[in-house]
């Protein structure tokens, strides 16, 4: 695997809301973004004309940490919606709606701005929040018991001027990068989303895809999907040397969140 820097693993907690069918709180490493997802499913479609006879209508609403959502939020909503359409077995509940609300409750401050202002302006990239929105939405669907073909995870990879790849980059690392890349993969290794911006070469894109796949699926799953075509490389965690096996992938985060939810739900049996 290509050399990369990992800014620690993300965190996820299921069922953090009591008034939703399913919910989750997802936090990017370094509290870059913290999103609470609330999912209601299946619910009645508000307008009968919007019903889809063959499948489930998916509605995604992204609310920024301050102010009202604008063009950037609407674009991210559409990308999250398309990703969920690849995962959800909508034909099992036709003429109904899956409603996912994503509330941004935490954004990392940019100390280079006056007063350490927080990001979120319309002139900024939409790629920084996209993987967090996808991961939060998937976790919320898992907690709501939505019928899905498979689960998926997303990761953001930045490439700096030295050609170093950084997974889950913070504000400073994103501003000093030459390109940003977001990839989303299903648990069986299929790519469901690719978004990039900046200046990069095809080789850089390939390396970013390889690192993102490892961050989502884990090293062993990456090797399986590539028919055991292994490439050696060192991985750094928080800037320090670490083995590939020590990297906590997004699927591991989902598994851990599910285990904690099951343990919490079954605790009453021990009382």
Steps between C-alpha positions, in 0.01 A plus 500: 500500500618854431653697785251723681431692819187409697363762740354240733176302464151654490246438777139390478218446750161358404156597627587840641150640434185372668243643259627340177473146363878495475778741583875529529769749593806492275821689580793539264852477650600816680133606516532636145130432457242365742163406351186363661285298262132430557326246274129426479396198293262407358280811512217629284595716204366855565374546144338211319641629172851440636441131570710254301300185420807278461722614786550717808537876474818614676510851645821644649517830687841639600493782754823701545639585844387861458278684259280348232599237249586632155637367171786302657271321744249420224776344289623287790142389565471372143828308523396338830160416349660331198727300727207381712309404185780255423470343844134502601265222386235749401292244310414335832300805613366679189287816527666588832777740596832478679568833668856576612581824683867585551574773753857633518565568868877544496755651260872541557611862540743648250763674712642675193184712477425797729355375824543137397189510283337172404467371147181463305500793260354455155838568340656198670520146371212260554729196508606550862151432639388244239655184654375593847148549362508164322634312803247662734212420264605135462536461877156652552349256247669207673356608835153547348500145366476613138512206260830539316695302243820577685661772710748755373753747631675809362837663554664832412859497373713813450823521301744773605775676304751229592275229363414368847157341535300595811186315608240698700698827459434786740435862401868594473586191297209558262601862437859401420402216267507506121200268460222335698337165426193325643429133440220281630511120491257224590605223738570272202738753345279660235545872438178700534637855500806687371543876531824698450614858465833681465813433296608138480629239258338164420766328710413720800131414460581128492706525818226702672243235404724226638551678833129587531405137431727390784355765732146375433545124456819422690821353366384137488184584305699714258735211432203271435339742257829530311551123483783514751701741285688653792719807498724581793494838670523663840199658663521783751232556763486859628840560345666206676599165353238225524433169333218458248317266735474778762288721271134492608289500184149639458343153493663429837342820635158382378548155653609647832200736509266208431661288771464779755135548401424128539676484838299800620171352379569161658610642834149464643533122483772514764286701744 
